[in-house]
Amino acid sequence: MRTIDPLPQGKPLALLREADRIAKEIKAPQILGSSSILGNRVYSADAWDVLTPASGVHTCEIEFVPDDLTFGGAFAYDLVVVDVTGTPVEVTTGIYRLRVIDDRQKWKMAVSNSQKLKFYFLTAGSGTFTTNVI
């Protein structure tokens, strides 16, 4: 008994070509679109970002600003603080994320003693940051 092929002649070859085209598109680099889907580590080229004064407790404000808001901008999902002298970071109250205003993401932390702090942002997308010691 012979099975009747429900596909018209040449249809299997067309399906294979379409599957091959889709596989090549998936494996190819993205030419158009957004870099906001890529994970980045944003940091400065300086040896340290903040040098806190030696006496008292000081508040350090950190602000991350996305570069491109075309495709939803960037989002910093983690902030890593390192003391470049090798001593543990002495954060007296913790690192607090503040409300996002105008796509600017802000953190606030209180530090004591003299420390050379370096900030690393783990982000989806790219951006820049500024620091301010009060």
N, C-alpha and C positions, 0 to 999 in steps of 0.2 A: 504494500500500500504506500502511496506517495503522498507526502505532506504538501499541501498547497501553500506557497509562500505569499503571505498577505502584503508584503512590501513590493512596490513597483520596481521595475528593473532600474538599477543604478542607485536606489535609495540607500542600501547599506553602505555603499562607498561614500555617499554624501554625509551620512551620519558619522562615519569615521573621520572624515575631513573636518567636520564641525567640532567634534570632540578634540581633535588634535589642535585646532585653532584656539579653543578655549584653554587647553593646557598650556600652550605657549604664552598666552596673555597672562595667565596666573603666574608663571615663572619669570616673566620679563620685568625689568624695573619699571616703576611707576613714572611715567613721563609727565602727565598732567595731574593736578590735584593738590593735596595739602601735605605739608610736613608735620601737621599737628597730630598725626597718628604715630610718629616716630618718638621713641623714648630718648631723652637727652639728659646729660649731666651738665648743668650750667654752673660755671664758676669763673672767677676772675683770674687774670694772669699774674696778679700780685702775689708776693710771698704770704701776706696776710691781708685780711679785709678790714679788721678793726683792732686797734690797740687800745684797750681800756685803761683808764687811769689807775694808779696804784692804790689810792685810798678810797674807801667807801663802796657803796653799792650803786651801780649805774644801770640805767635802762638803755637797752640796745633795740632799735627799731630796724627791721629789715623789710624791704619792699621789692616784690617781683613784678615786672611789667612785661606782658607778652609782646613779641615783635609784630606779629601779623594777626589781625583779628578777622581776616577774610573768611576763614573756614572755622570759626569758633574760637580762635586764639589758642593760647597755650594754658596748661594747668600745671602748677607745681604741686605734686602730691606728696613730697617729702622734703624736709630741710634737715641737712646734716651739718652739725657744728663741730669743728675740730680745733683744738688748741695746737698751733704749729710748734710750740716748744716741747710738746710731748707730755705735758702735765694734763690731768683730767680737766675738762671744762667745768668751772665752778658756776653753775647756774643756780641762783638762790631760789627762784620761784617756778622754774619750768619755762618752756617755750610755748607761747600762746599764739594761736592763729586768730587774727582779727577778721572782721567782716570784709568781704570783697566789695570795693567801691570803685566804679568805673574800670572794671577788669583788672584792677591793681590788687594783688594779694599781699597781705601784710602779716608780719609776726612781731611779737614783742617778747623780750626776755630781760631779766635782771641778772647782771653779772657782778661779781666782786673780785677784788684784787686785780693786779696787772696781768692781762692775758692778751695774747696775739691770736685772734680768732679768724678762722677761714670757713667760709660758707659754701656748701654744695647743695644745689637744688636738683632734685630728680623730677623731670618734667615730661609732659607730653607736649611737644612743640618747643619753640625756642623763645628766648626773652633775655632781659637784662635785669640787674638788681642794684639797689642802692642801700646803704647802711647809714645809720645816724645814732650816735651815742649821746644820751642826755645826762 
